[in-house]
Amino acid sequence: MVTLSMITQFLGGLGLFLYGVHTTSSGLQKIAANKLKSILESLTKNTWAATLFGILMTVALQSSAATTVMIVEFVNSGLMTLVQGLGVSLGSAVGTYILIQLISFPILDFALFLIFIGFILLLIVKTQLTRQIGQTLIGFGCIFVGMAYLSGAFAPLRNSPEIYQFLSQFGTNPLLGILISLLLTALVQSSAAFLAILISLSSQGLLSVEAIIPLVMGAHIGGTITTLISALGAERVDAQRVAIANTAYRVVATILLFPFFAPFAKFVAWSSADLARQVANAYLFSTVFMVLVFLPFNSYLAKLLVKYIPQKKEPVQEPKPIYITRSALEVPTLALSQADKEIRWIGHRILDNMIQLLPRLFLSGDPKWLNEMEKAERQIDWHYNQLSKFLKELYWRNMTRQQIVENHALNVMAKEFEAIADSFIVLARRSLKIHQDKLDIAETDWTILGDIYIAISENYLTLLNCLDTKNKDLAEEVIETQDKIIRTYNLFQGNLYCQLPNDSASTAEQPPEDKQWTDNLSEGQKAILELGNWFYKIGQHMVGIAKAYQY
């Protein structure tokens, strides 16, 4: 008879288990944050390497569903190809096995000791790394405490023939077992949580090995529902393809194994006499079977997905960020990587649609080039605002100290890039006005201003190369080059000052610092001086980006 005490013990145990998984995941993410980012940035197109990455990711996140959600985001943001995503998806299923295998061992006493050690590290030792390790140990201990309560909740049922008979029907009617398991796993949104319940039932002798097999296979499929839901809002069709493939792997593997459930059950029973271990082994064997069947054909499957799930031609929609996605906020490493790519996209947008268009406006005085630059500037402003909101929201997430520093640096870099875009618009408008007003500009002034433009452009290319290649030496080169540009800028000012119709000006080496001398300049000279000033400001903004990157 099910009692209130059993229900509360079951719910409390499940809650502790899920809390432990979440806490362990959060702690491991912080510990491995930099390694995870490094692996992500260096991930090759090799399918086996991608599969290994999926295993490592799932071990870190403690959830294959969380991993596959991340895969969707990787593919959606362009950080991962479709073939890579399929490989990682397969690896994620293997990664879950490590947690399932661990919780199949009755190590409650050891887990309680881990909680104590974690408490010491978290609250007494003040270094960042030890606190992260302490958080992970507490979460890991809570997983096993939750398992103990789950098992205890089912203990009164072990002598109930009705309960055993009810559960045994999943062995005689495997299709029913698959469907029930699929629905329950989708409900809790965690295959690990449902498998923990199966392990608890098995530890009390309430499940036969024949019933375990269909329930485990159903959990396989049910764990992909979260991924499918997340793919519905994916901006790239490749993300949808990954989510569909992730479910298809498990469905097809279940269909292929279905006629062989009986011999498969015997093989699982042979692997261990302990029913709890049989749950873990059944999951492992079915997962390995799936990987071995599908991994060699990933590239062919990718082609089929592209063929039968084509890119839809959609009408022009509202603008969307290029790389950043809200779901990535749950994983700071991924969110920071996306923000970095979004910033670099803004930087290249400035290069292609502002820096390279400005000389055309200088030479022709055609307003169409200003229109093109203003269009790009509005787009950049929109992306900057979205990025700024994204980084601000990320700031309040559970990040490491280093991630907080990186978040701040990215925010500064984004703001400086936006200021550069605004400055080029001012330059463009002032240049057009020079043409429209037909102001008289000396050839020497145009020449020096052109030299400043070339120096700024070349230094900007160095800056983008620095960000793209992660080469901090190039950041220092940007700062040093700006010092040379300042000297050219001072020469530019001095040349204008020497053109003033007085003896003191013509003999002075540089203009006075009070800037009152500019009142005596002609309108053309004032206009060209203003252009030089804006180039100087752009150079300083570039230095700000380089210093933020160094920091």
For each residue, the residues with C-beta under 8 A, 3 or more apart:
1: 160
2: 6 7 157
3: 6 7 156
4: 7 8
5: 8 9
6: 2 3 9 10 153 154 156 157
7: 2 3 4 10 11 153
8: 4 5 11 12
9: 5 6 12 13 149 152 153
10: 6 7 13 14 149 150 153 154
11: 7 8 14 15
12: 8 9 15 16 149
13: 9 10 16 17 145 146 147 148 149 150 151 152 153 200
14: 10 11 17 18 146 150 188 193 196 197
15: 11 12 18 19 146
16: 12 13 19 20 142 143 145 146 149
17: 13 14 20 21 142 143 146 147 150 193 196
18: 14 15 21 22 146 188 190 193
19: 15 16 22 23 139 142 146
20: 16 17 23 24 139 140 141 142 143 144 145 146
21: 17 18 24 25 62 63 99 139 143 190 192 193
22: 18 19 25 26 139
23: 19 20 26 27 135 136 138 139 142
24: 20 21 27 28 62 136 139 140 143
25: 21 22 28 29 60 61 62 63 66 139
26: 22 23 29 30 135 139 398
27: 23 24 30 31 132 133 134 135 136 137 139
28: 24 25 31 32 59 60 61 62 136
29: 25 26 32 33 36 60 61 331 332 333
30: 26 27 33 132 135 398 399 400
31: 27 28 129 132 133 136
32: 28 29 35 36 60
33: 29 30 36 37 332 333 400 402 403
34: 37 38 402
35: 32 38 39
36: 29 32 33 39 40 57 60 333
37: 33 34 40 41 333 336 337
38: 34 35 41 42
39: 35 36 42 43 53 56
40: 36 37 43 74 79 333 334 337
41: 37 38 337
42: 38 39
43: 39 40 49 50 53 80 84
44: 49 50
45: 50 81 83 84
46: 49 50
47: 50 51 83 84 86 87 295 298 299
48: 51 52 87 295
49: 43 44 46 52 53 87
50: 43 44 45 46 47 53 54 80 83 84 85 86 87 88 91
51: 47 48 54 55 87 88 90 91 94 291 295
52: 48 49 55 56 91
53: 39 43 49 50 56 57 87 88 91
54: 50 51 57 58 67 71 87 88 89 90 91 92 93 94 95
55: 51 52 58 59 91 92 94 95
56: 39 52 53 59 60 91 95
57: 36 53 54 60 61 67 70 88 91 92 95
58: 54 55 61 62 63 64 66 67 91 92 93 94 95 96 98
59: 28 55 56 62 95 98 99
60: 25 28 29 32 36 56 57
61: 25 28 29 57 58 66 67 70 331
62: 21 24 25 28 58 59 66 99 192
63: 21 25 58 66 67 96 190 192
64: 58 67 68 92 93 95 96 191 192 223
65: 68 69 189 190 191 223 224 226 227
66: 25 58 61 62 63 69 70
67: 54 57 58 61 63 64 70 71 88 92 95
68: 64 65 71 72 89 92 224 226 227 242 243 246
69: 65 66 72 73 226 227 230 327
70: 57 61 66 67 73 74 328 331 334
71: 54 67 68 74 75 80 85 88 89 92 227 242 246
72: 68 69 75 76 85 227 230 231 234 239 242 243
73: 69 70 76 77 239 325 327 328 334 338
74: 40 70 71 77 79 80 84 85 88 334
75: 71 72 78 79 80 81 82 84 85 236 238 239 241 242
76: 72 73 234 235 236 238 239 325
77: 73 74 323 324 325 328 338 341
78: 75 236 323 341
79: 40 74 75 323 337 338 341
80: 43 50 71 74 75 84 85 88
81: 45 75 84 85 238
82: 75 85 86 238 241 242 302 305 306
83: 45 47 50 86 87 298 299 302
84: 43 45 47 50 74 75 80 81 87 88
85: 50 71 72 74 75 80 81 82 88 89 238 239 241 242
86: 47 50 82 83 89 90 242 245 298 301 302
87: 47 48 49 50 51 53 54 83 84 90 91 295 298
88: 50 51 53 54 57 67 71 74 80 84 85 91 92
89: 54 68 71 85 86 92 93 242 245 246 249
90: 51 54 86 87 93 94 249 290 291 294 295 298
91: 50 51 52 53 54 55 56 57 58 87 88 94 95 291
92: 54 55 57 58 64 67 68 71 88 89 95 96
93: 54 58 64 89 90 96 97 220 249 250 287 290 291
94: 51 54 55 58 90 91 97 287 288 291
95: 54 55 56 57 58 59 64 67 91 92 98
96: 58 63 64 92 93 99 100 191 192 223 283 287
97: 93 94 100 101 280 283 284 287
98: 58 59 95 101 102
99: 21 59 62 96 102 103 143 192
100: 96 97 103 104 192 195 196 199 279 280 283 284
101: 97 98 104 105 280 284
102: 98 99 105
103: 99 100 143 144 147 196 199 280
104: 100 101 199 274 276 277 279 280
105: 101 102
106: 203 276
107: 110 111 144
108: 111 112 144 145 147 148
109: 112 113
110: 107 113 114 144
111: 107 108 114 115 140 141 143 144 145
112: 108 109 115 116 141 145
113: 109 110 116 117 141
114: 110 111 117 118 137 138 140 141
115: 111 112 118 119 137 138 141 142 145
116: 112 113 119 120
117: 113 114 120 121 134 137
118: 114 115 121 122 133 134 135 136 137 138 139 140 141
119: 115 116 122 123 134 138
120: 116 117 123 124 125 134
121: 117 118 124 125 130 131 133 134 137
122: 118 119 125 130 131 134 135 138
123: 119 120 134
124: 120 121
125: 120 121 122 130 131 134
126: 130 131
127: 130 131
128: 131 132 400 401
129: 31 132 133
130: 121 122 125 126 127 133 134
131: 121 122 125 126 127 128 134 135
132: 27 30 31 128 129 135 136 400
133: 27 31 118 121 129 130 136 137
134: 27 117 118 119 120 121 122 123 125 130 131 137 138
135: 23 26 27 30 118 122 131 132 138 139
136: 23 24 27 28 31 118 132 133 139 140
137: 27 114 115 117 118 121 133 134 140 141
138: 23 114 115 118 119 122 134 135 141 142
139: 19 20 21 22 23 24 25 26 27 118 135 136 142 143
140: 20 24 111 114 118 136 137 143 144
141: 20 111 112 113 114 115 118 137 138 144 145
142: 16 17 19 20 23 115 138 139 145 146
143: 16 17 20 21 24 99 103 111 139 140 146 147
144: 20 103 107 108 110 111 140 141 147 148
145: 13 16 20 108 111 112 115 141 142 148 149
146: 13 14 15 16 17 18 19 20 142 143 149 150 196
147: 13 17 103 108 143 144 150 151 196 199 200
148: 13 108 144 145 151 152
149: 9 10 12 13 16 145 146 152 153
150: 10 13 14 17 146 147 153 154 196 197 200
151: 13 147 148 154 155 200 203 204
152: 9 13 148 149 155
153: 6 7 9 10 13 149 150 200
154: 6 10 150 151 157 158 200 201 203 204 206
155: 151 152 158 204
156: 3 6 159 160
157: 2 6 154 160 163 204 206
158: 154 155 204 205 206
159: 156
160: 1 156 157 163 164
161: 164 165
162: 165 166
163: 157 160 166 167 206
164: 160 161 167 168 205 206
165: 161 162 168 169
166: 162 163 169
167: 163 164 170 201 206 207 208 211
168: 164 165 171 172 208 210 211
169: 165 166 172 173 176 177 211
170: 167 173 174 176 177 180 211 214 215
171: 168 174 177 208 209 210 211 213 214 265
172: 168 169 210
173: 169 170 176 177
174: 170 171 177 178 213 214 258 261
175: 178 179 214
176: 169 170 173 179 180 214
177: 169 170 171 173 174 180 181 211 213 214 215 218
178: 174 175 181 182 214 215 217 218 221 254
179: 175 176 182 183 218
180: 170 176 177 183 184 215 218
181: 177 178 184 185 194 214 215 216 217 218 219 222
182: 178 179 185 186 218 219 221 222
183: 179 180 186 187 222
184: 180 181 187 188 194 222
185: 181 182 188 189 190 191 193 194 218 219 221 222 223 225
186: 182 183 189 222 225 226
187: 183 184
188: 14 18 184 185 193 194
189: 65 185 186 193 225 226
190: 18 21 63 65 185 193 194 223
191: 64 65 96 185 194 195 219 220 222 223
192: 21 62 63 64 96 99 100 195 196
193: 14 17 18 21 185 188 189 190 196 197
194: 181 184 185 188 190 191 197 198 219 222 223
195: 100 191 192 198 199 216 219 279 280 283
196: 14 17 100 103 146 147 150 192 193 199 200
197: 14 150 193 194 200 201
198: 194 195 201 202 207 212 215 216 219 279
199: 100 103 104 147 195 196 202 203 276 279 280
200: 13 147 150 151 153 154 196 197 203 204
201: 154 167 197 198 204 206 207
202: 198 199 205 206 207 212 275 276 278 279
203: 106 151 154 199 200 275 276
204: 151 154 155 157 158 200 201
205: 158 164 202 275
206: 154 157 158 163 164 167 201 202
207: 167 198 201 202 211 212 215 275 279
208: 167 168 171 211 212
209: 171 212 213 265 268 269 275 278 282
210: 168 171 172 213 261 262 265
211: 167 168 169 170 171 177 207 208 214 215
212: 198 202 207 208 209 215 216 265 268 275 278 279 282
213: 171 174 177 209 210 216 217 261 264 265 268 282
214: 170 171 174 175 176 177 178 181 211 217 218 261
215: 170 177 178 180 181 198 207 211 212 218 219
216: 181 195 198 212 213 219 220 279 282 283 286
217: 178 181 213 214 220 221 250 253 254 257 286
218: 177 178 179 180 181 182 185 214 215 221 222 254
219: 181 182 185 191 194 195 198 215 216 222 223 283
220: 93 191 216 217 223 224 250 253 254 283 286 287 290
221: 178 182 185 217 218 224 247 250 251 254
222: 181 182 183 184 185 186 191 194 218 219 225
223: 64 65 96 185 190 191 194 219 220 226 250
224: 65 68 220 221 227 228 243 246 247 250
225: 185 186 189 222 228 229
226: 65 68 69 186 189 223 229 230
227: 65 68 69 71 72 224 230 231 242 243 246 247
228: 224 225 231 232 243 244 246 247
229: 225 226 232
230: 69 72 226 227 233 234 243 327
231: 72 227 228 234 239 240 242 243 244
232: 228 229 240
233: 230
234: 72 76 230 231 237 239 240 243
235: 76 239 320 325
236: 75 76 78 239 240
237: 234 240 241 309 310 311 312
238: 75 76 81 82 85 241 242
239: 72 73 75 76 85 231 234 235 236 242 243
240: 231 232 234 236 237 243 244 309
241: 75 82 85 237 238 244 245 302 305 306 309
242: 68 71 72 75 82 85 86 89 227 231 238 239 245 246
243: 68 72 224 227 228 230 231 234 239 240 246 247
244: 228 231 240 241 247 248 305 309
245: 86 89 241 242 248 249 301 305
246: 68 71 89 224 227 228 242 243 249 250
247: 221 224 227 228 243 244 250 251
248: 244 245 251 252
249: 89 90 93 245 246 252 253 290 294
250: 93 217 220 221 223 224 246 247 253 254 290
251: 221 247 248 254 255
252: 248 249 255 256 294
253: 217 220 249 250 256 257 286 289 290 293 294
254: 178 217 218 220 221 250 251 257 258
255: 251 252 258
256: 252 253 289 293
257: 217 253 254 260 261 264 286 289
258: 174 254 255 261
259:
260: 257 263 264
261: 174 210 213 214 257 258 264 265
262: 210 265 266
263: 260 266 267
264: 213 257 260 261 267 268 282 285 286
265: 171 209 210 212 213 261 262 268 269
266: 262 263 269 270
267: 263 264 270 271 285
268: 209 212 213 264 265 271 272 278 281 282 285
269: 209 265 266 272 273 278
270: 266 267
271: 267 268 277 278 281 285
272: 268 269 277 278 281
273: 269
274: 104 277 278
275: 202 203 205 207 209 212 278 279
276: 104 106 199 202 203 279 280
277: 104 271 272 274 280 281
278: 202 209 212 268 269 271 272 274 275 281 282
279: 100 104 195 198 199 202 207 212 216 275 276 282 283
280: 97 100 101 103 104 195 199 276 277 283 284
281: 268 271 272 277 278 284 285
282: 209 212 213 216 264 268 278 279 285 286
283: 96 97 100 195 216 219 220 279 280 286 287
284: 97 100 101 280 281 287 288
285: 264 267 268 271 281 282 288 289
286: 216 217 220 253 257 264 282 283 289 290
287: 93 94 96 97 220 283 284 290 291
288: 94 284 285 291 292
289: 253 256 257 285 286 292 293
290: 90 93 220 249 250 253 286 287 293 294
291: 51 90 91 93 94 287 288 294 295
292: 288 289 295
293: 253 256 289 290
294: 90 249 252 253 290 291 297 298 301
295: 47 48 51 87 90 291 292 298
296:
297: 294 300 301
298: 47 83 86 87 90 294 295 301 302
299: 47 83 302 303
300: 297 303 304
301: 86 245 294 297 298 304 305
302: 82 83 86 241 298 299 305 306
303: 299 300 306 307
304: 300 301 307 308
305: 82 241 244 245 301 302 308 309
306: 82 241 302 303 309 310
307: 303 304 310
308: 304 305
309: 237 240 241 244 305 306
310: 237 306 307
311: 237
312: 237
313:
314: 317
315:
316:
317: 314 320
318:
319: 379 382 383
320: 235 317
321: 324 325 342 383 386 387 390
322: 341 342 345 383
323: 77 78 79 338 339 341 342 345
324: 77 321 328 335 338 339 342 386 387 390
325: 73 76 77 235 321 328 338
326: 329 390
327: 69 73 230 330
328: 70 73 77 324 325 331 334 335 338
329: 326 332 335 390 393 394 397
330: 327 397
331: 29 61 70 328 334 335
332: 29 33 329 335 336 394 397 398 399 400 403
333: 29 33 36 37 40 336 337 403
334: 40 70 73 74 328 331 337 338
335: 324 328 329 331 332 338 339 390 394 397
336: 37 332 333 339 340 394 403 406 407 410
337: 37 40 41 79 333 334 340 341
338: 73 77 79 323 324 325 328 334 335 341 342
339: 323 324 335 336 342 343 387 390 391 394 407 410 414
340: 336 337 343 344 410 467
341: 77 78 79 322 323 337 338 344 345
342: 321 322 323 324 338 339 345 346 383 387 390
343: 339 340 346 347 387 410 413 414 417 467
344: 340 341 347 348 464 467 468
345: 322 323 341 342 348 349 383
346: 342 343 349 350 380 383 384 387 414 417 418 421
347: 343 344 350 351 417 463 464 467
348: 344 345 351 352 464
349: 345 346 352 353 354 376 379 380 383
350: 346 347 353 354 355 376 380 417 420 421 424 460
351: 347 348 354 355 356 460 461 464
352: 348 349 355 356
353: 349 350 356 357 372 373 375 376
354: 349 350 351 357 358 373 376 377 421 424 425 428
355: 350 351 352 358 424 457 460
356: 351 352 353 359
357: 353 354 360 361 369 372 373 428
358: 354 355 361 362 369 373 424 427 428 431 453
359: 356 362 363 453
360: 357 363 364 366 369
361: 357 358 364 365 366 369 370 373 428 431 432
362: 358 359 431
363: 359 360
364: 360 361 369
365: 361 431 432 434 435 436
366: 360 361 369
367: 370 371 432
368: 371 372
369: 357 358 360 361 364 366 372 373 428
370: 361 367 373 374 428 429 432
371: 367 368 374 375
372: 353 357 368 369 375 376
373: 353 354 357 358 361 369 370 376 377 424 425 428
374: 370 371 377 378 425 428
375: 353 371 372 378 379
376: 349 350 353 354 372 373 379 380 421
377: 354 373 374 380 381 421 422 424 425
378: 374 375 381 382
379: 319 349 375 376 382 383
380: 346 349 350 376 377 383 384 417 418 421
381: 377 378 384 385 418 421
382: 319 378 379 385 386
383: 319 321 322 342 345 346 349 379 380 386 387
384: 346 380 381 387 388 414 415 417 418
385: 381 382 388 389
386: 321 324 382 383 389 390
387: 321 324 339 342 343 346 383 384 390 391 414
388: 384 385 391 392 411 414 415
389: 385 386 392 393
390: 321 324 326 329 335 339 342 386 387 393 394
391: 339 387 388 394 395 407 410 411 414
392: 388 389 395 396 411
393: 329 389 390 396 397
394: 329 332 335 336 339 390 391 397 399 407
395: 391 392 399 404 407
396: 392 393
397: 329 330 332 335 393 394
398: 26 30 332
399: 30 332 394 395 403 404 407
400: 30 33 128 132 332 403 404
401: 128 404 405
402: 33 34 405 406
403: 33 332 333 336 399 400 406 407
404: 395 399 400 401 407 408
405: 401 402 408 409 551
406: 336 402 403 409 410
407: 336 339 391 394 395 399 403 404 410 411
408: 404 405 411 412
409: 405 406 412 413 548 549 551
410: 336 339 340 343 391 406 407 413 414 548
411: 388 391 392 407 408 414 415
412: 408 409 415 416 544 545 548
413: 343 409 410 416 417 545 548 549
414: 339 343 346 384 387 388 391 410 411 417 418
415: 384 388 411 412 418 419
416: 412 413 419 420 541 542 544 545 548
417: 343 346 347 350 380 384 413 414 420 421 541 545
418: 346 380 381 384 414 415 421 422
419: 415 416 422 423 541
420: 350 416 417 423 424 538 541 542
421: 346 350 354 376 377 380 381 417 418 424 425
422: 377 418 419 425 426
423: 419 420 426 427 534 537 538 541
424: 350 354 355 358 373 377 420 421 427 428 538
425: 354 373 374 377 421 422 428 429
426: 422 423 429 430 534
427: 358 423 424 430 431 531 534 535 538
428: 354 357 358 361 369 370 373 374 424 425 431 432
429: 370 425 426 432 433
430: 426 427 433 434 527 530 531 534
431: 358 361 362 365 427 428 434 435 531
432: 361 365 367 370 428 429 435 436
433: 429 430 436 437 527
434: 365 430 431 437 439 441 524 527 528
435: 365 431 432 438
436: 365 432 433
437: 433 434 523
438: 435
439: 434 523 524 527
440: 522 524
441: 434 445 446 524 525 527 528
442: 445 446 499 524 525
443: 446 447
444: 447 448 495
445: 441 442 448 449 492 495 496 525 528
446: 441 442 443 449 450 528
447: 443 444 450 451
448: 444 445 451 452 488 491 492 495
449: 445 446 452 453 492 528 531 532 535
450: 446 447 453 454
451: 447 448 454 455 488
452: 448 449 455 456 485 488 489 492 532 535
453: 358 359 449 450 456 457 535
454: 450 451 457 458
455: 451 452 458 459 481 484 485 488
456: 452 453 459 460 485 535 538 539 542
457: 355 453 454 460 461
458: 454 455 461 462 481
459: 455 456 462 463 478 481 482 485 539 542
460: 350 351 355 456 457 463 464 542
461: 351 457 458 464 465
462: 458 459 465 466 474 477 478 481
463: 347 459 460 466 467 474 475 478 542 545 546
464: 344 347 348 351 460 461 467 468
465: 461 462 468 469 471 474
466: 462 463 469 470 471 472 474 475 477 478 546 549
467: 340 343 344 347 463 464 470 545 549
468: 344 464 465
469: 465 466 474
470: 466 467
471: 465 466 474 475
472: 466 475 476 549 550
473: 476 477
474: 462 463 465 466 469 471 477 478
475: 463 466 471 472 478 479 546 547 549 550
476: 472 473 479 480 546 550
477: 462 466 473 474 480 481
478: 459 462 463 466 474 475 481 482 542 543 545 546
479: 475 476 482 483 543 546 547
480: 476 477 483 484
481: 455 458 459 462 477 478 484 485
482: 459 478 479 485 486 539 540 542 543
483: 479 480 486 487
484: 455 480 481 487 488
485: 452 455 456 459 481 482 488 489 536 539
486: 482 483 489 490 536 539
487: 483 484 490 491
488: 448 451 452 455 484 485 491 492
489: 452 485 486 492 493 532 535 536 539
490: 486 487 493 494 510
491: 448 487 488 494 495
492: 445 448 449 452 488 489 495 496 532
493: 489 490 496 497 510 511 529 532
494: 490 491 497 498 508 509 510 511
495: 444 445 448 491 492 498 499
496: 445 492 493 499 500 511 521 525 528 529
497: 493 494 500 505 508 510 511 517
498: 494 495 505 506 508
499: 442 495 496 505 525
500: 496 497 505 506 517 520 521
501: 505 520
502: 505 506
503: 506 507
504: 507 508
505: 497 498 499 500 501 502 508 517
506: 498 500 502 503
507: 503 504
508: 494 497 498 504 505 511 512
509: 494
510: 490 493 494 497
511: 493 494 496 497 508 515 517
512: 508 515 516 517
513:
514: 517
515: 511 512 518
516: 512 519
517: 497 500 505 511 512 514 520 521
518: 515 521 526 529
519: 516
520: 500 501 517
521: 496 500 517 518 525 526 529
522: 440 525 526
523: 437 439 526 527
524: 434 439 440 441 442 527 528
525: 441 442 445 496 499 521 522 528 529
526: 518 521 522 523 529 530
527: 430 433 434 439 441 523 524 530 531
528: 434 441 445 446 449 496 524 525 531 532
529: 493 496 518 521 525 526 532 533
530: 430 526 527 533 534
531: 427 430 431 449 527 528 534 535
532: 449 452 489 492 493 528 529 535 536
533: 529 530 536 537
534: 423 426 427 430 530 531 537 538
535: 427 449 452 453 456 489 531 532 538 539
536: 485 486 489 532 533 539 540
537: 423 533 534 540 541
538: 420 423 424 427 456 534 535 541 542
539: 456 459 482 485 486 489 535 536 542 543
540: 482 536 537 543 544
541: 416 417 419 420 423 537 538 544 545
542: 416 420 456 459 460 463 478 482 538 539 545 546
543: 478 479 482 539 540 546 547
544: 412 416 540 541 547 548
545: 412 413 416 417 463 467 478 541 542 548 549
546: 463 466 475 476 478 479 542 543 549 550
547: 475 479 543 544 550 551
548: 409 410 412 413 416 544 545 551
549: 409 413 466 467 472 475 545 546
550: 472 475 476 546 547
551: 405 409 547 548
